[in-house]
Amino acid sequence: MFIFKSNKAYANIKGGKNYPDINGYIYFKETKEGVLLTVKIHGLPKSPNRCKGRFFGFHIHEGSSCTGNKEDEFSDVGMHYNPTNCLHPFHSGDLPPLLENDGYAYMSVLINKFKIKDIIGKTVIIHDTPDDFTTQPSGNSGNKIACGVII
């Protein structure tokens, strides 16, 4: 059981076995307008074309562990966090995509779909392709390449 003690949370992001260089963090800070996410990731796969950066799907998932099996090393993260049972892309866990910039991504965004107490113990996933914001149930975001548990 997780106990909510603060208006702040953190997730340390680590790449999977095929992407061991991915590393970074996400800070969550609750404000009266919503939760401010600040994301800093490095080691992302780079776009081979400097005129086209890469986008990566980015979601909060309902599971509490960055573990899995041989086919999907992060399968235990489960589906997108979706306590209100909305269609994709309106899940509470649907976040804006990350834009790769020479292997780095930095983003700060304000989200009003959840409170810190709701996401403690959940996982954050980076996918290898962008979310298409249409395909059900999860936006066709491709393989899970990095994960972190929100604490």
ABEGO torsion letter per residue (X at the ends): XBBBABABBBBBBBBBAABAABBEBBBBBBBAAEBBBBBBBBGBBBBABAABBBBBBBBBBABABBBBBAABAAAAAEBBBBAAGBBOAABAABBBBBBBBGGBBBBBBBBAABBAAAABGBBBBBBABBBAGABOAAGGAEBBABBBBBX
